[in-house]
Structures are given as structure tokens and as C-alpha cells.
């Protein structure tokens, strides 16, 4: 009996062209609705995100700063060369906070989806990078 490869759709198609038997796998995706909540009156909310097409790979990051009325103060986006996704997120946080400082903005509420970076900022630790 021939060995059987377990793979995603695109990999399975490639293996089939070489005559290798395959079993297609499926990943269960869980979805939830997320709502943006405005900052308290007198504060601004900086939402950031960073991403890489692999780890490490070409990476980008950006963010948006809004007030309690949802009005946009600024938006930014940057290419960060070859980075990990965590480094791209950290760079987006850094650039966003530098822009706030440059425009002399205070009362910033920072929001990020990186559990690692949020925890590092919360407890005041930092990584070697």
C-alpha cells in the first residue's frame, strides 16, 4: 500500500499531479463578532495591527486614531521589511505612539490584538527585540 499524505487543498492538488495518494484535511474555523468601542470622553483610541506573510516574512503594520465620536484623527501604514508578525505589531504600536507624541496628543487608549505585546506593556516588560 502506498503512503498517504494528509494535506490542505493546494498541497493535495500538487501531490496528485505526482501520483501521490492524499487525504484532504479540514480546519474548523471559529468566528465571532467584534465591536469597536469608543474611548471615554476626553481620550483617543489608537487601534494597531501588524502582520507578516509567514514568520518571519515581509511584514506590514498600521493603525488608526479616533476620538469618542468615532472621528478619525490619523491613519498610518508601513512596510517593515522581513519581520515576525509580533515584531510587525510592536513596530505598529511604536509608530502609532510616536505619531501621538509628534502631534502632542494625550489620553491615548491603545488597542492591539497581540496578547503577547498587550501583556508585556501591561506588566512593563520587554523582549530582546
Protein Blocks (a to p, Z undefined) as FASTA:
>chain_A
ZZdddddfklmmmmmmnopacddddddddddddddddddehiacdddddddebjdddddd
ddddddfkopafbdcdddehjadfklmmmmmmmmmmmmmmmnopghiacddfbfklmmmm
mnopacfZZ
